[in-house]
Amino acid sequence: MNGNKQNQANFGEPVLPVETCKVNGKTKAPVSVIIPARNEEANIARSVRSVSRQRGICEILVVDDQSQDRTAEILAGLSSEIPLLRTIRIDSLPEGWTGKAHAVAAAAAEAQGEWLLFTDADTEHMPGSLEQLLERAEATRADLLSISPGQQTPTWWEKAVLPRAFVELAKLYRFEDVSDTHSPQAAANGQYILIRRSTYQKAGGHEAGRHAILEDVDLARRVKQSGGRLIFLPGHAWVQTRMYQSFQEMWSGWSKNFYLLFRQDLALLLEAAFRLAILNGILPLLLFLLPFFLRTSQGGAWLLVGWAAACTLLAAQYWRFRRDLERLGYSPSLARYGPLGSGLFALLLLNSARIYRWSGHVHWKGRVYAAKESA
């Protein structure tokens, strides 16, 4: 399956069936892995190699989405090393599409597997992860299984923002609710979506959500609305990723997503920003400084009260955040970044609201999209 495919695929062409793969002597549905890549020279080799070591794969389709760096060169070198790898080159972005939705739709139109695994170029897949998750999907009769990968946090700003972001999102999109067939809650993480090809086609694929900035949540919502079953899991044991290489990239990425992730509900977003900024930052500081604004004669007693209140509040916040981090697979030591992360998170929420309510444009990976209030 080596070689390069130029231009976008014809989304209406039928896909020919292939023989099933065998895993541990059992017949399993084959998996087509789809990886969109736009200027991913720093990540693509590690991601493709980690995927190629998984059992149950029949092909790896990497979509080179108009990359201007060494992505194409690296993929060409990998093709001789990994026989299952095939590169699809995208030369233009049709009007009305977001870049990622168009890239993965092009590959899905050519995929041969009964299951499609959509994953990102910055992910690293742990040995045996696909086999385990495919077995989980089949055992639970899931139509779409998605995980929230573990996040690598080498810098201070990643340590501060990413744990806080995913703790808050886990409250908005509870794994139990998303996986409950009786709940309308739907979500998925585009860094890892394992979906039956028949389910994907029934839901209209990415073509039906070609305009969606949150293409992963949009797909999950359509799958659940069409009667499909979702399974959503914390996935630090199976997949690791480093989402952003710079503070600016992180700022742009979360600003692009947060308003939509908070359901385009300005009141909900402002409540979260206020709660985190005030309760986790300003209030403890005010309690600490309160005695210095009181009369000297009362200063000693009130200083004690202020210190006790501030310390109690900070300790409660710390241990609550520590517990939430452990549930998601993060190191509990990251809880010490809680106050800083809360402040940055609040600023990101406000900036995301500004973009969608007043700015009108989203900038991402060298492209500009209309900031419509639609996921």
VENVEN-V684256 format. One record per run of one state. SS is the DSSP state (2 for helix, 1 for strand, 0 for the rest). FROM is the first residue (numbers start at 1). LEN is the number of residues. Records with the same first field share a line. If there is no record, write none. Layout:
SS: FROM-LEN  FROM-LEN
//
This chain:
0: 1-3  7-14  24-2  29-2  38-6  53-4  66-5  82-3  91-8  109-6  121-2  126-3  140-4  152-4  173-2  179-13  203-4  210-5  226-4  242-5  262-4  294-2  328-4  360-1  365-2  371-5
1: 4-3  21-3  26-3  31-7  57-9  85-6  115-6  123-3  144-8  192-5  230-12  361-4  367-4
2: 44-9  71-11  99-10  129-11  156-17  175-4  197-6  207-3  215-11  247-15  266-28  296-32  332-28
//
